[in-house]
């Protein structure tokens, strides 16, 4: 109950909307966590856009894994 959680949004390809889209993904996940009872003060979020891809490929159909949310415990939770 004292763990701090980071929610990171990612986009699957780079364009003028990828940063805001990844932020929207992160905020949506945070709102869901708050809705399940997690205290908002324990949460932080960031949108990375397409800056941290899991898959690099010129064919966009192979890069859907980059469209994701990562949730990390950043403090506490032992």
PyMOL Python script that loads the backbone (N, CA, C, O; Angstrom):
from pymol import cmd

cmd.read_pdbstr("""\
ATOM      1  N   UNK A   1       0.795  -1.230   0.000  1.00  0.00           N
ATOM      2  CA  UNK A   1       0.000   0.000   0.000  1.00  0.00           C
ATOM      3  C   UNK A   1       0.831   1.286   0.000  1.00  0.00           C
ATOM      4  O   UNK A   1       0.272   2.369  -0.171  1.00  0.00           O
ATOM      5  N   UNK A   2       2.149   1.190   0.187  1.00  0.00           N
ATOM      6  CA  UNK A   2       2.971   2.399   0.191  1.00  0.00           C
ATOM      7  C   UNK A   2       3.841   2.528  -1.065  1.00  0.00           C
ATOM      8  O   UNK A   2       4.613   3.479  -1.183  1.00  0.00           O
ATOM      9  N   UNK A   3       3.725   1.595  -1.985  1.00  0.00           N
ATOM     10  CA  UNK A   3       4.542   1.627  -3.197  1.00  0.00           C
ATOM     11  C   UNK A   3       4.145   2.803  -4.092  1.00  0.00           C
ATOM     12  O   UNK A   3       2.966   3.131  -4.223  1.00  0.00           O
ATOM     13  N   UNK A   4       5.146   3.425  -4.699  1.00  0.00           N
ATOM     14  CA  UNK A   4       4.904   4.450  -5.714  1.00  0.00           C
ATOM     15  C   UNK A   4       4.998   3.759  -7.063  1.00  0.00           C
ATOM     16  O   UNK A   4       5.839   2.885  -7.276  1.00  0.00           O
ATOM     17  N   UNK A   5       4.128   4.163  -7.964  1.00  0.00           N
ATOM     18  CA  UNK A   5       4.003   3.486  -9.251  1.00  0.00           C
ATOM     19  C   UNK A   5       4.152   4.494 -10.387  1.00  0.00           C
ATOM     20  O   UNK A   5       3.561   5.574 -10.369  1.00  0.00           O
ATOM     21  N   UNK A   6       4.954   4.111 -11.369  1.00  0.00           N
ATOM     22  CA  UNK A   6       5.119   4.911 -12.579  1.00  0.00           C
ATOM     23  C   UNK A   6       4.369   4.222 -13.718  1.00  0.00           C
ATOM     24  O   UNK A   6       4.538   3.026 -13.955  1.00  0.00           O
ATOM     25  N   UNK A   7       3.547   4.990 -14.411  1.00  0.00           N
ATOM     26  CA  UNK A   7       2.813   4.485 -15.572  1.00  0.00           C
ATOM     27  C   UNK A   7       3.373   5.214 -16.793  1.00  0.00           C
ATOM     28  O   UNK A   7       3.328   6.441 -16.878  1.00  0.00           O
ATOM     29  N   UNK A   8       3.903   4.431 -17.737  1.00  0.00           N
ATOM     30  CA  UNK A   8       4.565   5.005 -18.911  1.00  0.00           C
ATOM     31  C   UNK A   8       3.834   4.596 -20.179  1.00  0.00           C
ATOM     32  O   UNK A   8       3.659   3.409 -20.456  1.00  0.00           O
ATOM     33  N   UNK A   9       3.410   5.593 -20.943  1.00  0.00           N
ATOM     34  CA  UNK A   9       2.736   5.343 -22.206  1.00  0.00           C
ATOM     35  C   UNK A   9       3.712   5.410 -23.362  1.00  0.00           C
ATOM     36  O   UNK A   9       4.655   6.200 -23.353  1.00  0.00           O
ATOM     37  N   UNK A  10       3.472   4.567 -24.362  1.00  0.00           N
ATOM     38  CA  UNK A  10       4.331   4.510 -25.545  1.00  0.00           C
ATOM     39  C   UNK A  10       3.468   4.481 -26.798  1.00  0.00           C
ATOM     40  O   UNK A  10       2.327   4.020 -26.769  1.00  0.00           O
ATOM     41  N   UNK A  11       4.018   4.970 -27.882  1.00  0.00           N
ATOM     42  CA  UNK A  11       3.332   4.962 -29.169  1.00  0.00           C
ATOM     43  C   UNK A  11       4.071   4.016 -30.110  1.00  0.00           C
ATOM     44  O   UNK A  11       5.241   3.704 -29.889  1.00  0.00           O
ATOM     45  N   UNK A  12       3.396   3.564 -31.147  1.00  0.00           N
ATOM     46  CA  UNK A  12       3.994   2.551 -32.011  1.00  0.00           C
ATOM     47  C   UNK A  12       4.711   3.110 -33.238  1.00  0.00           C
ATOM     48  O   UNK A  12       5.439   2.377 -33.908  1.00  0.00           O
ATOM     49  N   UNK A  13       4.520   4.375 -33.538  1.00  0.00           N
ATOM     50  CA  UNK A  13       5.317   4.989 -34.593  1.00  0.00           C
ATOM     51  C   UNK A  13       5.365   6.490 -34.341  1.00  0.00           C
ATOM     52  O   UNK A  13       4.493   7.063 -33.688  1.00  0.00           O
ATOM     53  N   UNK A  14       6.389   7.092 -34.870  1.00  0.00           N
ATOM     54  CA  UNK A  14       6.611   8.511 -34.606  1.00  0.00           C
ATOM     55  C   UNK A  14       5.875   9.378 -35.621  1.00  0.00           C
ATOM     56  O   UNK A  14       6.023   9.213 -36.832  1.00  0.00           O
ATOM     57  N   UNK A  15       5.091  10.291 -35.103  1.00  0.00           N
ATOM     58  CA  UNK A  15       4.488  11.340 -35.919  1.00  0.00           C
ATOM     59  C   UNK A  15       4.160  12.505 -34.990  1.00  0.00           C
ATOM     60  O   UNK A  15       4.541  12.479 -33.819  1.00  0.00           O
ATOM     61  N   UNK A  16       3.482  13.496 -35.470  1.00  0.00           N
ATOM     62  CA  UNK A  16       3.209  14.694 -34.679  1.00  0.00           C
ATOM     63  C   UNK A  16       2.267  14.433 -33.503  1.00  0.00           C
ATOM     64  O   UNK A  16       2.185  15.260 -32.595  1.00  0.00           O
ATOM     65  N   UNK A  17       1.558  13.308 -33.496  1.00  0.00           N
ATOM     66  CA  UNK A  17       0.605  12.999 -32.425  1.00  0.00           C
ATOM     67  C   UNK A  17       1.116  11.972 -31.420  1.00  0.00           C
ATOM     68  O   UNK A  17       0.457  11.734 -30.409  1.00  0.00           O
ATOM     69  N   UNK A  18       2.268  11.360 -31.668  1.00  0.00           N
ATOM     70  CA  UNK A  18       2.673  10.225 -30.844  1.00  0.00           C
ATOM     71  C   UNK A  18       2.911  10.599 -29.380  1.00  0.00           C
ATOM     72  O   UNK A  18       2.593   9.810 -28.490  1.00  0.00           O
ATOM     73  N   UNK A  19       3.457  11.770 -29.114  1.00  0.00           N
ATOM     74  CA  UNK A  19       3.694  12.185 -27.726  1.00  0.00           C
ATOM     75  C   UNK A  19       2.367  12.347 -26.980  1.00  0.00           C
ATOM     76  O   UNK A  19       2.207  11.809 -25.884  1.00  0.00           O
ATOM     77  N   UNK A  20       1.424  13.072 -27.556  1.00  0.00           N
ATOM     78  CA  UNK A  20       0.149  13.276 -26.871  1.00  0.00           C
ATOM     79  C   UNK A  20      -0.636  11.971 -26.763  1.00  0.00           C
ATOM     80  O   UNK A  20      -1.311  11.748 -25.758  1.00  0.00           O
ATOM     81  N   UNK A  21      -0.565  11.109 -27.767  1.00  0.00           N
ATOM     82  CA  UNK A  21      -1.245   9.822 -27.713  1.00  0.00           C
ATOM     83  C   UNK A  21      -0.683   8.957 -26.584  1.00  0.00           C
ATOM     84  O   UNK A  21      -1.443   8.322 -25.853  1.00  0.00           O
ATOM     85  N   UNK A  22       0.630   8.929 -26.439  1.00  0.00           N
ATOM     86  CA  UNK A  22       1.227   8.124 -25.377  1.00  0.00           C
ATOM     87  C   UNK A  22       0.890   8.696 -24.003  1.00  0.00           C
ATOM     88  O   UNK A  22       0.725   7.938 -23.047  1.00  0.00           O
ATOM     89  N   UNK A  23       0.786  10.012 -23.888  1.00  0.00           N
ATOM     90  CA  UNK A  23       0.359  10.625 -22.627  1.00  0.00           C
ATOM     91  C   UNK A  23      -1.091  10.261 -22.314  1.00  0.00           C
ATOM     92  O   UNK A  23      -1.424   9.978 -21.163  1.00  0.00           O
ATOM     93  N   UNK A  24      -1.945  10.266 -23.321  1.00  0.00           N
ATOM     94  CA  UNK A  24      -3.344   9.879 -23.121  1.00  0.00           C
ATOM     95  C   UNK A  24      -3.451   8.437 -22.661  1.00  0.00           C
ATOM     96  O   UNK A  24      -4.276   8.114 -21.807  1.00  0.00           O
ATOM     97  N   UNK A  25      -2.617   7.566 -23.224  1.00  0.00           N
ATOM     98  CA  UNK A  25      -2.612   6.167 -22.792  1.00  0.00           C
ATOM     99  C   UNK A  25      -2.229   6.058 -21.320  1.00  0.00           C
ATOM    100  O   UNK A  25      -2.864   5.333 -20.554  1.00  0.00           O
ATOM    101  N   UNK A  26      -1.190   6.781 -20.937  1.00  0.00           N
ATOM    102  CA  UNK A  26      -0.743   6.729 -19.548  1.00  0.00           C
ATOM    103  C   UNK A  26      -1.817   7.263 -18.600  1.00  0.00           C
ATOM    104  O   UNK A  26      -2.093   6.653 -17.567  1.00  0.00           O
ATOM    105  N   UNK A  27      -2.414   8.385 -18.945  1.00  0.00           N
ATOM    106  CA  UNK A  27      -3.454   8.976 -18.093  1.00  0.00           C
ATOM    107  C   UNK A  27      -4.656   8.038 -17.985  1.00  0.00           C
ATOM    108  O   UNK A  27      -5.239   7.900 -16.910  1.00  0.00           O
ATOM    109  N   UNK A  28      -5.025   7.400 -19.077  1.00  0.00           N
ATOM    110  CA  UNK A  28      -6.137   6.462 -19.051  1.00  0.00           C
ATOM    111  C   UNK A  28      -5.847   5.302 -18.099  1.00  0.00           C
ATOM    112  O   UNK A  28      -6.722   4.889 -17.338  1.00  0.00           O
ATOM    113  N   UNK A  29      -4.640   4.785 -18.140  1.00  0.00           N
ATOM    114  CA  UNK A  29      -4.261   3.699 -17.234  1.00  0.00           C
ATOM    115  C   UNK A  29      -4.257   4.169 -15.787  1.00  0.00           C
ATOM    116  O   UNK A  29      -4.696   3.441 -14.897  1.00  0.00           O
ATOM    117  N   UNK A  30      -3.764   5.385 -15.544  1.00  0.00           N
ATOM    118  CA  UNK A  30      -3.761   5.949 -14.192  1.00  0.00           C
ATOM    119  C   UNK A  30      -5.194   6.092 -13.678  1.00  0.00           C
ATOM    120  O   UNK A  30      -5.476   5.757 -12.528  1.00  0.00           O
ATOM    121  N   UNK A  31      -6.084   6.580 -14.510  1.00  0.00           N
ATOM    122  CA  UNK A  31      -7.477   6.738 -14.096  1.00  0.00           C
ATOM    123  C   UNK A  31      -8.097   5.379 -13.758  1.00  0.00           C
ATOM    124  O   UNK A  31      -8.879   5.267 -12.813  1.00  0.00           O
ATOM    125  N   UNK A  32      -7.752   4.369 -14.517  1.00  0.00           N
ATOM    126  CA  UNK A  32      -8.243   3.024 -14.212  1.00  0.00           C
ATOM    127  C   UNK A  32      -7.718   2.565 -12.851  1.00  0.00           C
ATOM    128  O   UNK A  32      -8.477   2.033 -12.042  1.00  0.00           O
ATOM    129  N   UNK A  33      -6.434   2.767 -12.598  1.00  0.00           N
ATOM    130  CA  UNK A  33      -5.858   2.356 -11.311  1.00  0.00           C
ATOM    131  C   UNK A  33      -6.511   3.104 -10.150  1.00  0.00           C
ATOM    132  O   UNK A  33      -6.785   2.519  -9.102  1.00  0.00           O
ATOM    133  N   UNK A  34      -6.755   4.391 -10.342  1.00  0.00           N
ATOM    134  CA  UNK A  34      -7.446   5.172  -9.307  1.00  0.00           C
ATOM    135  C   UNK A  34      -8.847   4.604  -9.081  1.00  0.00           C
ATOM    136  O   UNK A  34      -9.309   4.508  -7.943  1.00  0.00           O
ATOM    137  N   UNK A  35      -9.510   4.233 -10.156  1.00  0.00           N
ATOM    138  CA  UNK A  35     -10.849   3.650 -10.062  1.00  0.00           C
ATOM    139  C   UNK A  35     -10.880   2.320  -9.321  1.00  0.00           C
ATOM    140  O   UNK A  35     -11.919   1.928  -8.789  1.00  0.00           O
ATOM    141  N   UNK A  36      -9.743   1.625  -9.283  1.00  0.00           N
ATOM    142  CA  UNK A  36      -9.682   0.357  -8.550  1.00  0.00           C
ATOM    143  C   UNK A  36      -9.299   0.566  -7.089  1.00  0.00           C
ATOM    144  O   UNK A  36      -9.195  -0.393  -6.323  1.00  0.00           O
ATOM    145  N   UNK A  37      -9.087   1.845  -6.704  1.00  0.00           N
ATOM    146  CA  UNK A  37      -8.812   2.138  -5.301  1.00  0.00           C
ATOM    147  C   UNK A  37      -7.389   2.530  -4.976  1.00  0.00           C
ATOM    148  O   UNK A  37      -7.078   2.764  -3.808  1.00  0.00           O
ATOM    149  N   UNK A  38      -6.517   2.611  -5.954  1.00  0.00           N
ATOM    150  CA  UNK A  38      -5.142   3.033  -5.688  1.00  0.00           C
ATOM    151  C   UNK A  38      -5.123   4.551  -5.501  1.00  0.00           C
ATOM    152  O   UNK A  38      -5.676   5.291  -6.315  1.00  0.00           O
ATOM    153  N   UNK A  39      -4.493   4.999  -4.443  1.00  0.00           N
ATOM    154  CA  UNK A  39      -4.401   6.425  -4.119  1.00  0.00           C
ATOM    155  C   UNK A  39      -3.647   7.169  -5.229  1.00  0.00           C
ATOM    156  O   UNK A  39      -2.542   6.777  -5.604  1.00  0.00           O
ATOM    157  N   UNK A  40      -4.238   8.224  -5.741  1.00  0.00           N
ATOM    158  CA  UNK A  40      -3.636   9.005  -6.826  1.00  0.00           C
ATOM    159  C   UNK A  40      -2.277   9.568  -6.440  1.00  0.00           C
ATOM    160  O   UNK A  40      -1.437   9.788  -7.313  1.00  0.00           O
ATOM    161  N   UNK A  41      -2.042   9.807  -5.161  1.00  0.00           N
ATOM    162  CA  UNK A  41      -0.756  10.345  -4.707  1.00  0.00           C
ATOM    163  C   UNK A  41       0.387   9.346  -4.867  1.00  0.00           C
ATOM    164  O   UNK A  41       1.556   9.723  -4.788  1.00  0.00           O
ATOM    165  N   UNK A  42       0.058   8.093  -5.088  1.00  0.00           N
ATOM    166  CA  UNK A  42       1.078   7.061  -5.284  1.00  0.00           C
ATOM    167  C   UNK A  42       1.457   6.890  -6.747  1.00  0.00           C
ATOM    168  O   UNK A  42       2.367   6.124  -7.063  1.00  0.00           O
ATOM    169  N   UNK A  43       0.779   7.588  -7.636  1.00  0.00           N
ATOM    170  CA  UNK A  43       0.946   7.377  -9.069  1.00  0.00           C
ATOM    171  C   UNK A  43       1.613   8.560  -9.753  1.00  0.00           C
ATOM    172  O   UNK A  43       1.367   9.716  -9.409  1.00  0.00           O
ATOM    173  N   UNK A  44       2.455   8.254 -10.719  1.00  0.00           N
ATOM    174  CA  UNK A  44       2.972   9.281 -11.625  1.00  0.00           C
ATOM    175  C   UNK A  44       2.920   8.697 -13.029  1.00  0.00           C
ATOM    176  O   UNK A  44       2.892   7.479 -13.203  1.00  0.00           O
ATOM    177  N   UNK A  45       2.907   9.563 -14.019  1.00  0.00           N
ATOM    178  CA  UNK A  45       2.805   9.091 -15.390  1.00  0.00           C
ATOM    179  C   UNK A  45       3.608   9.968 -16.317  1.00  0.00           C
ATOM    180  O   UNK A  45       3.927  11.119 -16.017  1.00  0.00           O
ATOM    181  N   UNK A  46       3.927   9.375 -17.467  1.00  0.00           N
ATOM    182  CA  UNK A  46       4.673  10.071 -18.510  1.00  0.00           C
ATOM    183  C   UNK A  46       4.324   9.424 -19.847  1.00  0.00           C
ATOM    184  O   UNK A  46       4.045   8.228 -19.920  1.00  0.00           O
ATOM    185  N   UNK A  47       4.345  10.229 -20.889  1.00  0.00           N
ATOM    186  CA  UNK A  47       4.186   9.724 -22.251  1.00  0.00           C
ATOM    187  C   UNK A  47       5.501   9.868 -22.989  1.00  0.00           C
ATOM    188  O   UNK A  47       6.032  10.973 -23.098  1.00  0.00           O
ATOM    189  N   UNK A  48       6.028   8.779 -23.490  1.00  0.00           N
ATOM    190  CA  UNK A  48       7.319   8.789 -24.180  1.00  0.00           C
ATOM    191  C   UNK A  48       7.197   8.950 -25.688  1.00  0.00           C
ATOM    192  O   UNK A  48       8.212   9.089 -26.371  1.00  0.00           O
ATOM    193  N   UNK A  49       6.006   8.936 -26.212  1.00  0.00           N
ATOM    194  CA  UNK A  49       5.872   8.961 -27.663  1.00  0.00           C
ATOM    195  C   UNK A  49       6.444   7.679 -28.242  1.00  0.00           C
ATOM    196  O   UNK A  49       6.184   6.591 -27.729  1.00  0.00           O
ATOM    197  N   UNK A  50       7.215   7.803 -29.302  1.00  0.00           N
ATOM    198  CA  UNK A  50       7.839   6.635 -29.940  1.00  0.00           C
ATOM    199  C   UNK A  50       9.336   6.576 -29.632  1.00  0.00           C
ATOM    200  O   UNK A  50      10.096   5.955 -30.375  1.00  0.00           O
ATOM    201  N   UNK A  51       9.761   7.215 -28.549  1.00  0.00           N
ATOM    202  CA  UNK A  51      11.188   7.318 -28.227  1.00  0.00           C
ATOM    203  C   UNK A  51      11.811   6.041 -27.680  1.00  0.00           C
ATOM    204  O   UNK A  51      13.035   5.913 -27.691  1.00  0.00           O
ATOM    205  N   UNK A  52      11.011   5.095 -27.203  1.00  0.00           N
ATOM    206  CA  UNK A  52      11.545   3.875 -26.599  1.00  0.00           C
ATOM    207  C   UNK A  52      10.883   2.640 -27.205  1.00  0.00           C
ATOM    208  O   UNK A  52      10.153   1.926 -26.517  1.00  0.00           O
ATOM    209  N   UNK A  53      11.135   2.386 -28.485  1.00  0.00           N
ATOM    210  CA  UNK A  53      10.473   1.258 -29.143  1.00  0.00           C
ATOM    211  C   UNK A  53      10.993  -0.098 -28.659  1.00  0.00           C
ATOM    212  O   UNK A  53      12.172  -0.234 -28.334  1.00  0.00           O
ATOM    213  N   UNK A  54      10.113  -1.092 -28.614  1.00  0.00           N
ATOM    214  CA  UNK A  54      10.522  -2.473 -28.383  1.00  0.00           C
ATOM    215  C   UNK A  54      10.929  -3.127 -29.694  1.00  0.00           C
ATOM    216  O   UNK A  54      11.833  -3.962 -29.732  1.00  0.00           O
ATOM    217  N   UNK A  55      10.247  -2.735 -30.772  1.00  0.00           N
ATOM    218  CA  UNK A  55      10.489  -3.301 -32.098  1.00  0.00           C
ATOM    219  C   UNK A  55      10.814  -2.165 -33.051  1.00  0.00           C
ATOM    220  O   UNK A  55      10.094  -1.169 -33.119  1.00  0.00           O
ATOM    221  N   UNK A  56      11.905  -2.324 -33.786  1.00  0.00           N
ATOM    222  CA  UNK A  56      12.259  -1.343 -34.815  1.00  0.00           C
ATOM    223  C   UNK A  56      12.155  -2.045 -36.159  1.00  0.00           C
ATOM    224  O   UNK A  56      12.849  -3.027 -36.419  1.00  0.00           O
ATOM    225  N   UNK A  57      11.276  -1.526 -37.005  1.00  0.00           N
ATOM    226  CA  UNK A  57      11.028  -2.146 -38.299  1.00  0.00           C
ATOM    227  C   UNK A  57      10.460  -1.074 -39.214  1.00  0.00           C
ATOM    228  O   UNK A  57       9.670  -0.237 -38.778  1.00  0.00           O
ATOM    229  N   UNK A  58      10.849  -1.096 -40.452  1.00  0.00           N
ATOM    230  CA  UNK A  58      10.309  -0.109 -41.400  1.00  0.00           C
ATOM    231  C   UNK A  58       8.870  -0.417 -41.773  1.00  0.00           C
ATOM    232  O   UNK A  58       8.160   0.468 -42.250  1.00  0.00           O
ATOM    233  N   UNK A  59       8.425  -1.643 -41.570  1.00  0.00           N
ATOM    234  CA  UNK A  59       7.049  -2.031 -41.840  1.00  0.00           C
ATOM    235  C   UNK A  59       6.232  -1.811 -40.566  1.00  0.00           C
ATOM    236  O   UNK A  59       6.378  -2.566 -39.604  1.00  0.00           O
ATOM    237  N   UNK A  60       5.379  -0.791 -40.549  1.00  0.00           N
ATOM    238  CA  UNK A  60       4.616  -0.452 -39.335  1.00  0.00           C
ATOM    239  C   UNK A  60       3.751  -1.588 -38.822  1.00  0.00           C
ATOM    240  O   UNK A  60       3.440  -1.629 -37.632  1.00  0.00           O
ATOM    241  N   UNK A  61       3.355  -2.505 -39.682  1.00  0.00           N
ATOM    242  CA  UNK A  61       2.496  -3.599 -39.221  1.00  0.00           C
ATOM    243  C   UNK A  61       3.229  -4.518 -38.246  1.00  0.00           C
ATOM    244  O   UNK A  61       2.589  -5.296 -37.538  1.00  0.00           O
ATOM    245  N   UNK A  62       4.550  -4.441 -38.198  1.00  0.00           N
ATOM    246  CA  UNK A  62       5.336  -5.271 -37.283  1.00  0.00           C
ATOM    247  C   UNK A  62       5.692  -4.554 -35.996  1.00  0.00           C
ATOM    248  O   UNK A  62       6.410  -5.110 -35.165  1.00  0.00           O
ATOM    249  N   UNK A  63       5.218  -3.353 -35.812  1.00  0.00           N
ATOM    250  CA  UNK A  63       5.649  -2.557 -34.657  1.00  0.00           C
ATOM    251  C   UNK A  63       4.544  -2.320 -33.637  1.00  0.00           C
ATOM    252  O   UNK A  63       4.664  -1.412 -32.814  1.00  0.00           O
ATOM    253  N   UNK A  64       3.489  -3.097 -33.664  1.00  0.00           N
ATOM    254  CA  UNK A  64       2.384  -2.887 -32.726  1.00  0.00           C
ATOM    255  C   UNK A  64       2.789  -3.095 -31.270  1.00  0.00           C
ATOM    256  O   UNK A  64       2.133  -2.562 -30.375  1.00  0.00           O
ATOM    257  N   UNK A  65       3.848  -3.854 -31.009  1.00  0.00           N
ATOM    258  CA  UNK A  65       4.317  -4.042 -29.629  1.00  0.00           C
ATOM    259  C   UNK A  65       4.768  -2.717 -29.013  1.00  0.00           C
ATOM    260  O   UNK A  65       4.846  -2.591 -27.791  1.00  0.00           O
ATOM    261  N   UNK A  66       5.060  -1.744 -29.852  1.00  0.00           N
ATOM    262  CA  UNK A  66       5.473  -0.434 -29.340  1.00  0.00           C
ATOM    263  C   UNK A  66       4.298   0.358 -28.777  1.00  0.00           C
ATOM    264  O   UNK A  66       4.498   1.325 -28.042  1.00  0.00           O
ATOM    265  N   UNK A  67       3.097  -0.037 -29.110  1.00  0.00           N
ATOM    266  CA  UNK A  67       1.881   0.616 -28.616  1.00  0.00           C
ATOM    267  C   UNK A  67       1.515  -0.055 -27.290  1.00  0.00           C
ATOM    268  O   UNK A  67       0.853  -1.092 -27.260  1.00  0.00           O
ATOM    269  N   UNK A  68       1.970   0.574 -26.183  1.00  0.00           N
ATOM    270  CA  UNK A  68       1.858  -0.129 -24.911  1.00  0.00           C
ATOM    271  C   UNK A  68       1.870   0.831 -23.729  1.00  0.00           C
ATOM    272  O   UNK A  68       2.145   2.024 -23.858  1.00  0.00           O
ATOM    273  N   UNK A  69       1.558   0.255 -22.571  1.00  0.00           N
ATOM    274  CA  UNK A  69       1.686   0.905 -21.274  1.00  0.00           C
ATOM    275  C   UNK A  69       2.644   0.045 -20.459  1.00  0.00           C
ATOM    276  O   UNK A  69       2.528  -1.181 -20.459  1.00  0.00           O
ATOM    277  N   UNK A  70       3.576   0.665 -19.776  1.00  0.00           N
ATOM    278  CA  UNK A  70       4.440  -0.049 -18.840  1.00  0.00           C
ATOM    279  C   UNK A  70       4.152   0.485 -17.445  1.00  0.00           C
ATOM    280  O   UNK A  70       4.080   1.696 -17.234  1.00  0.00           O
ATOM    281  N   UNK A  71       3.989  -0.423 -16.503  1.00  0.00           N
ATOM    282  CA  UNK A  71       3.743  -0.056 -15.106  1.00  0.00           C
ATOM    283  C   UNK A  71       4.906  -0.558 -14.281  1.00  0.00           C
ATOM    284  O   UNK A  71       5.228  -1.746 -14.300  1.00  0.00           O
ATOM    285  N   UNK A  72       5.541   0.363 -13.548  1.00  0.00           N
ATOM    286  CA  UNK A  72       6.744   0.022 -12.786  1.00  0.00           C
ATOM    287  C   UNK A  72       6.592   0.487 -11.337  1.00  0.00           C
ATOM    288  O   UNK A  72       6.085   1.576 -11.068  1.00  0.00           O
ATOM    289  N   UNK A  73       7.038  -0.354 -10.422  1.00  0.00           N
ATOM    290  CA  UNK A  73       7.140   0.067  -9.023  1.00  0.00           C
ATOM    291  C   UNK A  73       8.457   0.836  -8.907  1.00  0.00           C
ATOM    292  O   UNK A  73       9.525   0.297  -9.194  1.00  0.00           O
ATOM    293  N   UNK A  74       8.373   2.092  -8.486  1.00  0.00           N
ATOM    294  CA  UNK A  74       9.576   2.915  -8.435  1.00  0.00           C
ATOM    295  C   UNK A  74      10.063   3.171  -7.007  1.00  0.00           C
ATOM    296  O   UNK A  74      11.174   3.667  -6.815  1.00  0.00           O
ATOM    297  N   UNK A  75       9.252   2.842  -6.013  1.00  0.00           N
ATOM    298  CA  UNK A  75       9.643   3.057  -4.634  1.00  0.00           C
ATOM    299  C   UNK A  75       8.729   2.252  -3.729  1.00  0.00           C
ATOM    300  O   UNK A  75       7.517   2.213  -3.938  1.00  0.00           O
ATOM    301  N   UNK A  76       9.307   1.610  -2.725  1.00  0.00           N
ATOM    302  CA  UNK A  76       8.491   0.833  -1.790  1.00  0.00           C
ATOM    303  C   UNK A  76       8.058  -0.475  -2.390  1.00  0.00           C
ATOM    304  O   UNK A  76       8.677  -0.973  -3.330  1.00  0.00           O
ATOM    305  N   UNK A  77       7.016  -1.026  -1.863  1.00  0.00           N
ATOM    306  CA  UNK A  77       6.461  -2.248  -2.392  1.00  0.00           C
ATOM    307  C   UNK A  77       7.194  -3.506  -1.969  1.00  0.00           C
ATOM    308  O   UNK A  77       6.951  -4.578  -2.524  1.00  0.00           O
ATOM    309  N   UNK A  78       8.096  -3.394  -0.986  1.00  0.00           N
ATOM    310  CA  UNK A  78       8.824  -4.581  -0.539  1.00  0.00           C
ATOM    311  C   UNK A  78       7.936  -5.504   0.253  1.00  0.00           C
ATOM    312  O   UNK A  78       8.386  -6.555   0.708  1.00  0.00           O
TER     313      UNK A  78
END
""", "prot")
cmd.dss("prot")
cmd.show_as("cartoon", "prot")
cmd.util.cbc("prot")
cmd.orient("prot")
